[in-house]
Amino acid sequence: MEDLYYPLLETDDEFIVHGFSYANYLEELGETSQRDIYGQSSMDKAMRDAFRKMHHFLMTTQGMSKDEAISLMSVAADFGVTQIVDGNWGVHGVIKKNIMPG
């Protein structure tokens, strides 16, 4: 798991990744970020980030190909809204450990 570039939450039964519209919106959007985040953030950006992280997680830790990871995600991963408290939309992706190969 040393090749992961993002936080990973692990419970006894699941792995959970978190995606956001912006990893660091204060830096990425600049001086007016606290105002602009409400117009710039979107569920699509957060979902794309969570999808990419889950995809990377499966390929990196489970040795899956791109197609294998996408196939597993389509039948076994659940995505949901994490937060919108500061305007930076968040989505989490959950995958059960018991369906993982190996």
VENVEN-V812468 format. One record per helix or strand of 2 or more residues. SS is the DSSP state (@ for helix, = for strand). FROM is the first residue (numbers start at 1). TO is the last residue. Records with the same first field share a line. If there is no record, write none. Layout:
BEGIN
SS=FROM-TO / FROM-TO
END
This chain:
BEGIN
==8-10 / 14-20 / 77-83 / 90-96
@=25-28 / 30-40 / 43-62 / 66-76 / 97-99
END
